């Protein structure tokens, strides 16, 4: 099936999208092999970039042994060209540029440090010096100011919201179910997690995963 945008999936626009895709295919055919090759290359590049942004079913209870590769391929197919993924790619590119700039500055500083060490015939290490002169004293200061009466307790209520619903409607325990809507899921039960449905996932993607991976036998 033709990949749909978020707008198309949530209602309307499907016919317009199909028509636009048909016009694009006709134009590509008329333009010849070169245009088709370029288009395919661009699509592959976009797909590769988008796939790096998809993290399906990571570190969630009840998701051991799931088909991550197939789940990722479905998520990518359904959302690779969405506004969200386009925005994430731009943010990723910006982060990569910042990382490269920081690496360049570190390499430059390391080079200066190495040259100075060779000239002065010593083993000066600016990282070690910074740790001893700045970081270690700061750590000791903060540790001395920290009160010893503080206790932090973190309680992870696994699937809390869906568990509350299951108490009211016990049959949900064995059916793929979640709390949320088409735009966002807040939590899902273990039956749904087997299909890769998790919190912070759009509901329409959850429905697609369950329907497709179950072969139409189950629905979210």
N, C-alpha and C positions, 0 to 999 in steps of 0.2 A: 504493500500500500504506500501511497505517496505520503511523505512526512508532512505533518500539519504543524502550523505555528500554534502558540498558546491561544491566540484569539480564535483561530479556526476550531480548535478542539473544544473550547468552552462555549461555542455557539456562534453560528453565522460565519460568513466569509469563505466557507469551503469551496463553493462554486467559483468565486472570484479567484481564489488561490489556484485552483486547478486550471482555470482559463489562462491565468498569467503564466503558469508553468508550461502550458501547451504552446503559448506564443513564444516563450523563451526557447523551447526545444526547436520550434520551426525556424526561428532566427539563427540558432546555432547550426542547424543543418544547412541553411542557405549560405552561411558564412564559410563553410568548408571545414576540413579536418583540423587546421591550425587553431581555429576558434574553439572547436570542441575540445582539443587537447588542453588548451589554456584554461578553459572552463573547468575541466576535470581536475587539473592540477590545483586550481584555486579551491575547489570543493574539498579535495583531499587534504590540503593544507589547513582549511578551516576545521575539517573533521578531526584532524590530529590535534589541533590546538584545543578544541572543545572537549575531546576525550580526556585530556589532561586535567580538566576542571571538574570532571565527574567523579565523585567519591560515593559509591553506593554501599550501604550496609556496613559501614565501618564501626567496629567496636560496639555493637549493640547485642544485648542478650537475646538469645533465641534465633540468631542468624548464622550459627555455625553450619558449614557445609552447603550453603546456598550457592546457586549458579551465578556467581558475581559477573562473569564475563557476559553472559546472556542478559543479565539485568542492566549492566552498563551499556550494552549495545541498544537496548530498548530505550533507555533514558536518553542516550545520545541521538537516536533517531527522532525521538519526539521533541527534543528541546535544543538541538545543536544550533539552530538558527533563530532561537528566541531572543527577545530584547535582553533578557537576563544574561544569557550566555555571551552575547555581544559585549555587554557592559563588563562582564567578568574577564573577558579576553583583554579588553583595554586596560583594566586594572592590573591584570597579570603582566602585560607588557610594560606598564609603568613601573611595577615592582621590580621587574627584571632589569630595567635600565638603572634604577637606584642601586640594586645589588652590584651590577657591573661597575658603577661609579665608586662604590665603597671598596670593592676589591681592588680597583685601580689605585685608589688612595693608599690602601694598605700596602700594596706592592711597592708603591713609590716610597712610603715611609720605611719599609723593610730594606729597600735598596740604599737609602740614605744611611740607615743604621749600620748596614753591612760595610759600606764604604768608610764610615767613621771608625768602625771597629778595626778595619784593616789598617787605616792610617795611624790610629793611636795604639795599634798593637794590643788591643784588649778585647774582651768578649762581651761588649755592651749589648744588652737586649732590652729594647724599649718597652716591650710587653711586660717583662719581669720587673723592670724598674717602676712602671706605672702601677703594677699590682702592689709592690712593696710600699710605694710612696703615697698612693691615693686610695686604691680599693681596699686593702687590708685595714688601714686606719678607719675608714668609713664603716666597714663591717663591725669592727670592734666598738665604735661609738654607738651605732644603732643597737647592737646587742646589749650594751650596758644600759641603754635607755628603755629597753623593752620590759614591760611588766611581766612578772612571772605568774600572775594570777589569771591570765587569759587562757581560755580553753575554747577551741573551735571544733564544732561537730557538724559534719556534712552527712545528711541522710538522703540517699537517692531512692525516691519512691518509684520503683520500676513500673512503668506503664500506669502511673497513678490514675489518670483521668479515665482510661479505658477500663481499669479495674473497678472503678466506682460504677460505671455503666453495667459491667458484667454482674455486679451484685444485684442490680435491679432487673437485669434481663440475662439469666444464666446461659441461655442458648448462644449468646455471643462468644462464649469461651472457646467454642470449636469452629467458629466461622471467622474468616478474615474480616476484621473490623477496625475502625480507627475513630478518633475524635478529631473533628476539623471540618474542612469544606474543600471545594474545588481548588481554592487558591493556596491553602496550607493545611498540613496535618500537624496536630500538636503531639499525638502519640498513637501507637498502634499496638494491637495484641500480638501474641506469639504466632497465631495462625496466619496473620498478615505479614509478619516479619519473615516468614519462610519464603515469601515472594519478593523480599527486598523493600517492603513498605516500611517507612520509618518517619520519625518526627522531622519537621522542617522540609518535607517534600510536598509539592503541590498535589492535591487530592486527585486530579485527573490523571497524573502519572501513576499514582497508586492503583487506581482503577484499571489502567492499561496493563500494569504489571501483573495483577492478580488474574485478570481475564485471559491474557495471552499465555502466561506461564502455566496456568491450570488447564489450558486447552479449552476454555469456555465452560469448564465444570463449576467454577466458583466465581463470585464477584465480591467486590469490596463494599 
